[in-house]
């Protein structure tokens, strides 16, 4: 038996249930139709909403207030308030465009490390948890600690450089 050959990456036991039978690589779940629900929960793609800035909602709110102030202006004299809300709406919209571009660039920059780290993750079919046994991981990802699918995705993206809360 050759001792220089690399060992398989599958660990001996899950840190949660201490079982070795149901442990598989997370990447291998993508083609497994029996675990389609589990595979969807372990999908590492960020939702599209993560790229968008919340400043767009502020811009929409200010625009709505500007329209209401403009409609009420003949009876209340709120022309200055309407103009001020429109200025705020335009300012928030410009800042929203800038922040959305930053978010998308940050996501694209973090994706290679996310996929590389994701390839090292292990999934236990018995207790439905994800964990790592590799020591070559970004800071912020615990080794040998069982995580739920949601916690796994959040920690993965945070540790790989996308720091926006999901």
C-alpha positions as CSV (number, residue, x, y, z in Angstrom):
1,X,0.0,0.0,0.0
2,X,1.5,3.3,-1.1
3,X,1.6,5.8,1.9
4,X,2.4,8.8,-0.3
5,X,-1.0,8.7,-2.1
6,X,-3.4,11.5,-0.9
7,X,-6.2,10.4,1.3
8,X,-9.8,10.8,0.4
9,X,-11.3,14.0,1.6
10,X,-14.3,12.3,3.2
11,X,-13.9,12.4,7.0
12,X,-14.4,9.6,9.4
13,X,-17.3,11.0,11.3
14,X,-19.8,13.9,11.3
15,X,-19.2,16.3,14.2
16,X,-23.0,16.4,14.9
17,X,-24.1,12.7,14.9
18,X,-20.7,11.0,14.8
19,X,-21.8,8.9,11.8
20,X,-19.6,8.2,8.8
21,X,-22.2,6.5,6.5
22,X,-24.1,9.5,5.3
23,X,-21.1,11.9,4.8
24,X,-20.7,13.2,1.2
25,X,-19.1,16.1,-0.5
26,X,-21.5,19.1,-0.9
27,X,-20.5,19.4,-4.5
28,X,-21.7,15.8,-5.2
29,X,-25.2,16.8,-4.1
30,X,-25.8,18.9,-7.2
31,X,-26.4,15.8,-9.4
32,X,-28.3,13.9,-6.7
33,X,-32.0,14.1,-7.6
34,X,-33.1,12.3,-4.4
35,X,-31.8,15.2,-2.4
36,X,-33.1,18.0,-4.6
37,X,-34.6,19.9,-1.6
38,X,-31.3,19.6,0.3
39,X,-29.3,20.5,-2.7
40,X,-31.4,23.6,-3.2
41,X,-30.9,24.7,0.4
42,X,-27.1,24.2,-0.1
43,X,-27.1,26.3,-3.3
44,X,-24.4,28.9,-2.7
45,X,-25.6,31.5,-5.2
46,X,-26.7,34.7,-3.5
47,X,-30.2,35.8,-4.2
48,X,-30.5,38.6,-6.7
49,X,-31.8,40.9,-4.0
50,X,-28.4,40.9,-2.3
51,X,-26.9,42.9,-5.1
52,X,-29.5,45.7,-4.9
53,X,-29.1,48.6,-2.6
54,X,-31.7,49.5,0.0
55,X,-31.2,53.1,-1.1
56,X,-33.6,52.4,-4.0
57,X,-36.4,52.0,-1.4
58,X,-35.5,55.4,0.1
59,X,-35.6,56.9,-3.4
60,X,-39.0,55.4,-4.1
61,X,-40.3,56.6,-0.7
62,X,-39.0,60.2,-1.3
63,X,-40.5,60.2,-4.8
64,X,-43.9,59.1,-3.4
65,X,-43.8,61.8,-0.7
66,X,-42.8,64.4,-3.4
67,X,-45.8,63.4,-5.5
68,X,-48.2,63.6,-2.5
69,X,-46.7,67.0,-1.4
70,X,-47.1,68.3,-5.0
71,X,-50.7,67.1,-5.2
72,X,-51.5,68.8,-1.8
73,X,-49.5,71.9,-2.6
74,X,-52.3,74.0,-4.1
75,X,-54.2,73.9,-0.8
76,X,-51.3,73.7,1.6
77,X,-48.5,75.6,-0.1
78,X,-46.0,72.7,0.1
79,X,-44.2,73.4,-3.1
80,X,-40.8,73.7,-1.3
81,X,-41.4,70.4,0.5
82,X,-42.3,68.7,-2.9
83,X,-39.1,70.0,-4.4
84,X,-37.1,68.9,-1.4
85,X,-38.5,65.4,-1.6
86,X,-37.7,65.2,-5.3
87,X,-34.1,66.3,-4.6
88,X,-33.8,63.6,-1.9
89,X,-35.3,61.0,-4.3
90,X,-32.8,61.8,-7.0
91,X,-29.9,61.8,-4.5
92,X,-30.9,58.4,-3.1
93,X,-31.4,57.0,-6.6
94,X,-27.8,58.1,-7.6
95,X,-26.4,56.7,-4.4
96,X,-28.5,53.5,-5.0
97,X,-26.9,53.0,-8.5
98,X,-23.4,53.5,-7.0
99,X,-24.1,51.1,-4.1
100,X,-25.6,48.4,-6.4
101,X,-22.5,48.5,-8.6
102,X,-20.3,48.1,-5.6
103,X,-22.4,45.2,-4.3
104,X,-22.2,43.4,-7.7
105,X,-18.5,43.9,-8.1
106,X,-18.0,42.6,-4.5
107,X,-20.1,39.5,-5.3
108,X,-18.1,38.8,-8.6
109,X,-14.8,39.2,-6.8
110,X,-15.8,36.8,-4.0
111,X,-17.2,34.1,-6.2
112,X,-14.0,32.2,-7.0
113,X,-13.1,31.9,-3.4
114,X,-16.6,30.9,-2.5
115,X,-16.6,28.1,-5.1
116,X,-13.2,26.9,-4.0
117,X,-14.2,26.8,-0.3
118,X,-17.6,25.3,-1.2
119,X,-15.8,22.4,-2.9
120,X,-14.2,21.5,0.5
121,X,-17.5,21.4,2.4
122,X,-19.0,18.1,3.6
123,X,-22.7,17.2,4.1
124,X,-24.1,14.7,6.5
125,X,-27.3,13.2,5.1
126,X,-28.3,11.8,8.5
127,X,-28.4,15.0,10.6
128,X,-28.7,17.4,7.6
129,X,-25.7,19.5,8.5
130,X,-22.7,21.0,6.7
131,X,-19.2,21.1,8.0
132,X,-15.5,21.4,7.0
133,X,-12.6,19.2,8.0
134,X,-10.0,21.1,6.0
135,X,-7.6,23.4,7.6
136,X,-7.1,25.6,4.5
137,X,-10.2,27.8,4.9
138,X,-10.8,31.5,5.0
139,X,-11.0,33.1,8.5
140,X,-14.5,33.0,9.9
141,X,-15.3,29.4,8.8
142,X,-15.1,26.9,11.7
143,X,-13.4,23.6,11.2
144,X,-15.3,20.5,12.5
145,X,-18.4,22.4,13.5
146,X,-21.8,21.4,12.2
147,X,-23.9,24.2,10.6
148,X,-27.3,24.4,9.1
149,X,-27.6,25.2,5.4
150,X,-28.6,28.8,6.0
151,X,-25.7,29.4,8.5
152,X,-23.3,27.7,6.1
153,X,-24.2,30.0,3.2
154,X,-24.1,33.1,5.4
155,X,-20.7,32.2,6.9
156,X,-19.3,31.2,3.5
157,X,-20.1,34.5,1.8
158,X,-19.1,36.5,4.8
159,X,-15.7,34.8,5.1
160,X,-15.0,35.0,1.4
161,X,-15.3,38.7,1.3
162,X,-19.0,39.6,0.6
163,X,-19.8,41.3,3.9
164,X,-23.2,42.6,3.2
165,X,-25.8,40.9,5.5
166,X,-28.0,38.5,3.7
